[in-house]
Amino acid sequence: MIPGAHILAGFSLGFHHRRELRRLLDNTPPHTGILTLDPSAVHSSGIKALALDFDGVLANHGAPAPLPEAVEWMKRCEAVFGGDRIFILSNKPTDGRRRWFGENFPAMRFISGVRKKPYPDGLLKTAELAGVPLHSLMMVDDRLLTGCLAALVAGARPCYIRHPYVSFRYRPGAELFFWLLRAAERMVARIISPL
């Protein structure tokens, strides 16, 4: 695999799915975070399994474990979906995070050994392991051109987190980079698919 190939894929696939990305952006309220997602309502809408990004979705960038409020939300998700139908699909699956989940949510699995998002490989593997069709799988991600785009490519349902967890005190350089990257993705989505 060519280093950075997933970044080029994001632009190419993003252009192909530009209208869906623009609709997703326009239809997602600015303060959407995981705590605004009711697991029971999501399940009632036909979703049978979840793929969760980590950075920005469950914790600030680079954190070793989810934030306490994210842990409570995951417990609610586990009660609705079952832990074996919740997966962590992160481009940074660190050993520390794997250990944390192994100790706290042992039924939830990390997806690894696949190409990075926006390639759909991780979602295809997730659906296979969960035993659900792709249209009943939701990818929860704070990035339009990675996880949300991977969901569109795979035929899964994207859930765009527009209000991600951020801590400029913990890792200011990384947080600033990803804050700017998210803003750039929103700008690109608006430019390449005007109303």
C-alpha positions in Angstrom: 0.0 0.0 0.0 1.3 3.4 -0.9 1.7 5.7 2.1 -1.0 8.3 2.1 -3.1 6.5 -0.5 -6.2 6.8 1.7 -5.8 10.6 1.5 -5.8 10.6 -2.3 -8.7 8.1 -2.2 -10.6 10.5 0.0 -10.4 13.2 -2.7 -11.3 10.9 -5.5 -14.1 9.1 -3.8 -15.3 12.3 -2.2 -15.7 13.9 -5.6 -17.7 10.9 -6.8 -20.0 11.1 -3.7 -20.0 14.9 -3.5 -23.8 15.2 -3.5 -24.3 12.7 -0.7 -21.6 14.4 1.3 -23.2 17.8 0.8 -26.6 16.4 1.9 -25.1 14.8 4.9 -23.4 18.1 5.9 -26.5 20.2 5.3 -28.8 17.7 7.2 -26.5 17.4 10.3 -27.1 20.0 13.0 -23.9 21.8 14.1 -24.1 20.5 17.7 -24.4 16.8 16.8 -22.3 14.7 19.0 -22.7 11.1 20.2 -24.7 12.2 23.2 -27.4 13.5 20.8 -27.7 10.0 19.4 -30.4 7.9 21.2 -29.3 4.3 20.8 -32.9 3.1 20.9 -34.0 5.5 18.2 -31.1 4.6 16.0 -31.9 0.9 16.4 -35.6 1.6 15.7 -34.6 3.3 12.4 -33.3 -0.1 11.1 -29.6 0.0 12.3 -28.5 -3.3 13.7 -24.8 -2.7 14.2 -22.5 0.3 14.9 -19.0 1.1 13.8 -17.5 3.9 15.9 -14.5 6.0 15.2 -12.4 6.9 18.3 -10.7 10.3 18.0 -13.2 13.0 18.2 -16.1 10.6 18.6 -15.4 8.9 21.9 -12.6 11.1 23.2 -10.3 14.0 22.2 -7.5 13.3 19.7 -4.9 10.9 21.0 -6.6 10.1 24.3 -5.9 6.5 25.6 -9.5 5.9 26.6 -13.0 7.2 26.0 -14.3 10.1 28.0 -16.7 9.2 31.0 -19.8 10.5 29.1 -18.8 8.4 26.1 -18.5 5.4 28.3 -22.0 5.9 29.6 -23.3 6.3 26.1 -21.5 3.1 25.0 -23.2 1.2 27.9 -26.6 2.4 26.6 -25.6 1.3 23.1 -24.4 -2.1 24.4 -27.8 -2.6 26.1 -29.6 -1.9 22.8 -27.4 -3.5 20.2 -25.3 -6.0 22.2 -21.6 -5.6 22.6 -20.9 -8.0 19.8 -22.5 -5.6 17.3 -20.5 -2.6 18.2 -17.1 -2.2 16.6 -14.3 0.3 16.8 -13.1 1.4 13.3 -10.3 3.8 13.8 -7.4 4.7 11.6 -5.3 4.7 14.9 -6.2 1.5 16.8 -3.5 1.7 19.5 -2.6 -1.2 21.8 -3.6 0.9 24.9 -7.0 1.5 23.4 -7.4 -2.2 22.7 -6.4 -3.1 26.2 -8.9 -0.5 27.6 -11.8 -2.0 25.6 -10.7 -5.5 26.5 -11.0 -4.7 30.2 -14.2 -2.5 30.0 -16.1 -3.7 26.9 -14.7 -7.1 26.0 -17.5 -7.9 23.5 -16.7 -4.8 21.4 -14.0 -5.5 18.8 -11.5 -3.4 16.9 -11.5 -3.8 13.1 -7.9 -4.1 11.9 -5.9 -5.6 9.0 -7.9 -3.5 6.5 -7.1 -0.4 4.4 -7.7 2.9 6.2 -10.9 4.8 5.8 -12.2 6.1 3.4 -11.7 2.7 1.8 -14.9 0.6 2.6 -12.9 -2.5 3.7 -13.4 -1.9 7.4 -17.1 -1.6 7.0 -17.3 -4.6 4.8 -15.5 -6.6 7.5 -17.7 -5.1 10.3 -20.9 -6.1 8.5 -19.6 -9.6 8.0 -18.5 -10.0 11.6 -21.8 -8.6 12.9 -23.8 -10.7 10.5 -25.8 -7.8 9.2 -26.4 -6.3 5.7 -24.5 -3.1 5.0 -27.6 -0.9 4.9 -28.2 -1.8 8.6 -24.7 -0.7 9.7 -24.0 2.8 10.9 -20.6 4.4 10.8 -20.3 7.1 13.4 -17.4 9.5 12.5 -16.4 13.1 12.9 -14.7 13.3 9.5 -16.6 13.7 6.2 -13.8 12.4 4.0 -12.8 9.3 6.0 -15.5 7.4 7.9 -18.6 9.1 6.5 -17.3 8.7 3.0 -16.4 5.0 3.7 -20.0 4.5 4.7 -21.3 6.0 1.5 -18.9 3.9 -0.6 -19.8 0.7 1.2 -23.6 1.3 1.3 -23.7 1.7 5.0 -25.4 4.6 6.8 -23.1 7.5 7.8 -23.6 9.5 11.0 -21.6 12.7 10.9 -20.4 14.0 14.3 -20.2 17.8 13.8 -19.4 18.5 17.4 -16.5 16.2 18.1 -14.6 15.9 21.4 -11.6 18.3 21.4 -9.0 19.2 24.0 -6.5 21.9 23.0 -4.8 21.4 26.4 -4.0 17.7 25.9 -2.5 17.8 22.4 -2.8 21.3 21.0 -0.9 20.8 17.8 -2.8 17.6 16.8 -6.2 19.1 17.8 -5.6 22.3 15.8 -4.6 20.2 12.8 -7.7 18.1 12.9 -9.9 21.1 13.7 -8.6 22.8 10.6 -8.9 19.5 8.6 -12.6 19.1 9.6 -13.3 22.7 8.6 -11.5 22.2 5.3 -13.6 19.1 4.6 -16.8 21.0 5.2 -15.6 23.8 2.9 -14.6 21.3 0.2 -18.0 19.6 0.4 -19.7 22.9 -0.1 -17.5 24.0 -3.0 -17.5 20.7 -5.0 -21.3 20.3 -4.7 -22.9 23.7 -4.6 -26.7 24.0 -4.1 
